[in-house]
Amino acid sequence: MNATATPTAVSVPDVRVRRRRGSGLGPGGLLSAGLLGAVLLLAVFGPLIAPQDPDALNLSQAYAGPSAAHPLGQDGNGRDLLSRLIVGAGTALIGPLLVVLAATAAGTALALAAVWYGGWFDAALAWVVDAVFAFPGLLLAILATALFGPGLPAAVVALAIAYIPYMARIVRGAALRERALPYVAALRTQGVRPVLICLRHILPNVAPLIVANATVSFGFAVIDLAALSFIGLGVQIPDADWGAMVGGGLTGILQNHPQESLYAGALIVATVAAANLLGDRITERSEGRV
């Protein structure tokens, strides 16, 4: 009896997302996520829930203390501090969010293309990344506002461009390690298109690292845009913004009324700390260290 050997198809396991061991984000990570979520809700719905008009002047009540109508007191122009802090969350956070979304999308796309095609494209990307890294992002934003005028749009575009090389370098390193794994070679042998391999397999497996670095970058963007508003190149007075409020409260500090700068500065510090802690926890969880 002659047995005829029949070829068997080699199946490629579904490796779109390799599960990581972990016990969640932990108390610190959950607290940070909750704080960021609450602040983002303020950024979206702030104008609807602010108890007072944040731009209403009352010079006779300059630096007035807390009261039933003004729980946190009033600034040097008699404006309600609580309302300005709530409404200021919008300009303080929406700008950094746009910076991170744009930089992450562009940096990830460039990194995946460089990893897959390699050669001159990868070398050119590495050269551009090194060149931009030598130019501080905040300085680029200052130059953009000097050229196109003070305001949030120019600063957001400039910072997004400055953050792209950072995201591209992080994603490129992770994607290079992923591309060297055997399942990628198996998929190529079966004739799967490169773009599908990148989008359906490599990208999901490096997504936790992308999310972690985007979260940390969000904190840096909050600081950068607040610094621009502080020196008068970002959000313009009288619009409410945390960075502008820190700068606007300097006169009050000299007059022994530090509440405006203190409250706004505390919110900036808390938001940045929460973003950094959450990013660290996501990184630890994705690497299986928690």
C-alpha positions in Angstrom: 0.0 0.0 0.0 1.5 3.2 -1.2 0.9 6.3 0.8 1.0 9.6 -1.0 2.3 12.5 1.1 0.2 15.6 0.9 1.6 19.0 1.7 0.1 20.7 4.8 -0.5 24.4 5.0 1.4 26.3 7.6 -0.9 28.3 9.7 0.1 31.6 11.2 -1.2 32.2 14.7 -3.2 35.3 15.4 -0.6 37.6 16.9 -2.3 40.9 16.4 -2.0 41.6 20.1 0.1 39.5 22.4 -1.5 39.5 25.8 0.6 40.9 28.7 0.4 39.7 32.2 -0.6 42.4 34.6 -2.8 43.4 37.4 -4.1 46.6 35.9 -2.9 50.1 36.4 -2.9 49.9 40.2 -4.3 52.5 42.6 -1.9 55.3 41.4 -2.6 54.7 37.8 -6.3 54.6 38.3 -6.2 57.8 40.4 -4.2 59.5 37.7 -6.6 58.3 34.9 -9.5 59.6 37.0 -7.9 63.0 37.5 -7.1 63.3 33.8 -10.6 62.3 32.9 -12.2 64.8 35.3 -10.0 67.6 33.9 -10.8 66.7 30.3 -14.5 66.8 31.2 -14.0 70.3 32.6 -12.2 71.2 29.3 -15.2 70.1 27.3 -18.1 71.2 29.5 -16.4 74.0 31.4 -18.3 76.9 29.8 -21.6 75.1 30.7 -20.9 74.5 34.3 -18.9 77.6 35.3 -20.9 79.4 38.1 -20.0 82.9 36.9 -19.0 84.7 33.7 -15.3 84.2 33.7 -14.7 87.5 31.9 -17.0 89.7 34.0 -15.1 92.5 35.6 -15.7 94.0 39.1 -12.8 96.3 39.9 -14.4 97.2 43.3 -13.9 93.5 44.4 -10.3 93.1 43.3 -8.6 90.3 45.2 -11.7 89.7 47.3 -11.6 86.6 49.4 -13.8 83.5 49.2 -17.6 84.0 49.5 -20.8 82.2 48.7 -20.8 83.6 45.2 -17.1 83.2 44.6 -15.8 80.1 46.5 -12.2 80.7 45.5 -12.2 84.5 45.6 -11.6 87.0 42.8 -8.6 88.1 40.8 -7.1 91.5 40.4 -9.9 92.6 38.1 -12.6 91.1 40.3 -13.3 88.1 38.0 -14.4 84.9 39.6 -11.4 82.6 40.0 -13.3 79.3 40.1 -15.0 80.1 36.8 -11.8 81.1 35.2 -10.1 77.9 36.4 -12.9 75.7 35.1 -13.1 77.5 31.7 -9.3 77.7 31.5 -9.1 73.9 31.5 -10.3 74.0 27.9 -7.5 76.1 26.4 -5.0 74.5 28.8 -5.7 70.9 27.7 -7.3 70.9 24.3 -4.1 72.4 22.8 -1.8 69.8 24.3 -4.2 67.1 23.2 -4.1 68.3 19.6 -0.3 68.4 19.8 -0.1 64.8 21.0 -2.6 63.4 18.5 -1.0 65.1 15.5 2.6 64.1 16.6 1.6 60.5 17.4 -0.2 59.9 14.1 2.5 61.4 12.0 5.4 59.9 14.0 3.8 56.4 13.9 3.2 56.5 10.2 6.7 57.7 9.4 8.3 55.1 11.8 6.3 52.2 10.3 7.2 53.2 6.8 10.9 53.5 7.7 11.0 50.1 9.4 9.3 48.3 6.5 11.1 49.9 3.6 14.4 50.7 5.3 17.2 51.9 3.0 17.4 55.5 2.1 14.0 56.3 3.6 15.1 55.0 7.0 18.4 56.8 6.8 16.7 60.1 5.8 14.2 59.8 8.7 17.0 59.2 11.2 18.9 62.3 9.9 15.8 64.5 10.1 15.0 63.2 13.6 18.6 64.0 14.8 18.4 67.4 13.3 15.0 68.3 14.9 16.2 66.9 18.3 18.9 69.5 18.2 16.3 72.3 18.0 14.2 72.6 21.3 10.5 72.4 20.7 9.7 75.4 22.9 12.1 77.5 21.0 10.4 76.4 17.7 7.0 77.4 19.1 8.4 80.8 20.2 9.7 81.4 16.7 6.4 80.3 15.2 4.4 82.8 17.4 6.9 85.5 16.5 6.4 84.9 12.8 2.6 84.3 12.8 1.6 86.3 15.8 0.8 85.2 19.4 -2.0 82.7 19.9 -2.7 79.0 20.3 -2.9 77.8 16.7 0.7 78.6 15.7 2.0 77.2 19.0 0.1 74.0 18.6 1.4 73.4 15.0 5.0 74.2 16.0 5.0 71.9 19.0 3.3 69.1 17.0 6.2 69.3 14.5 8.7 69.3 17.3 7.2 66.2 19.0 7.0 64.1 15.8 10.7 63.0 15.9 10.4 61.9 19.5 7.4 59.7 18.7 8.9 58.4 15.5 12.1 57.3 17.3 10.2 55.5 20.0 7.9 53.7 17.6 10.7 52.9 15.2 12.7 51.0 17.9 9.7 48.9 19.0 8.6 48.2 15.4 12.1 47.1 14.4 12.1 44.5 17.1 8.6 43.4 16.1 9.5 43.1 12.4 12.4 40.7 13.3 10.0 38.2 14.8 9.3 34.9 12.9 5.6 35.5 12.4 6.3 38.5 10.2 8.5 36.4 7.9 5.7 33.8 7.9 3.1 36.4 6.9 5.4 37.7 4.1 5.9 34.1 2.8 2.1 33.7 2.6 1.9 36.9 0.5 0.2 39.2 3.0 0.5 42.8 1.9 3.1 44.9 3.8 0.5 47.5 4.7 -1.7 44.8 6.3 1.1 43.3 8.2 1.9 46.8 9.6 -1.6 47.8 10.4 -3.1 44.4 11.6 -0.1 42.9 13.4 2.9 45.2 14.1 0.9 48.3 15.1 -1.4 46.6 17.6 1.6 45.0 19.3 3.4 48.3 19.7 0.3 50.2 20.6 0.8 50.0 24.4 4.1 51.7 24.0 2.6 54.4 21.7 -0.2 55.1 24.2 2.3 55.3 27.1 4.6 57.7 25.4 1.7 59.8 24.1 0.4 60.1 27.7 3.8 61.3 28.9 4.1 63.7 25.9 0.7 65.1 26.8 2.2 66.2 30.2 5.2 67.9 28.4 2.8 69.6 26.0 0.8 71.0 28.9 3.9 72.5 30.3 5.1 73.9 27.0 1.9 75.6 26.1 1.4 76.9 29.6 4.9 78.4 29.4 4.0 80.1 26.2 0.8 81.6 27.7 2.8 82.6 30.8 5.1 84.8 28.7 2.2 86.1 26.6 2.8 84.2 23.4 0.0 81.5 23.8 -3.5 82.2 24.9 -4.1 85.9 25.1 -5.7 87.8 28.0 -8.6 88.2 28.8 -9.2 84.5 27.7 -9.0 82.2 30.7 -6.0 79.8 30.6 -4.0 78.3 33.4 -0.6 79.4 32.1 -1.9 82.9 31.5 -3.4 82.9 34.9 -0.1 82.1 36.5 1.5 85.0 34.7 -1.4 87.3 35.3 -1.2 86.5 39.0 2.4 87.7 39.5 1.1 91.2 40.3 -1.1 89.7 43.0 1.9 87.8 44.5 3.7 91.2 45.0 0.6 92.5 46.7 0.3 89.4 49.0 -2.6 87.9 46.9 -1.0 84.7 45.4 -4.2 82.8 45.0 -4.6 83.2 41.2 -1.1 81.9 40.4 -1.3 79.3 43.2 -4.5 77.7 42.1 -3.6 77.7 38.4 -0.1 76.4 39.0 -1.4 73.7 41.3 -3.7 72.4 38.5 -0.9 72.4 36.0 1.4 70.5 38.3 -1.4 68.0 39.2 -2.2 67.4 35.5 1.4 66.9 34.5 2.1 64.6 37.4 -1.0 62.5 36.6 0.0 62.2 33.0 3.5 61.1 33.8 2.4 58.6 36.4 -0.3 57.1 34.1 2.3 56.8 31.3 4.7 55.0 33.5 2.0 52.6 34.7 1.0 51.8 31.1 4.6 51.2 30.2 5.1 48.9 33.2 1.9 47.0 32.4 2.8 46.6 28.7 6.2 45.2 29.6 4.7 42.8 32.1 6.4 44.4 35.1 3.1 44.8 37.1 
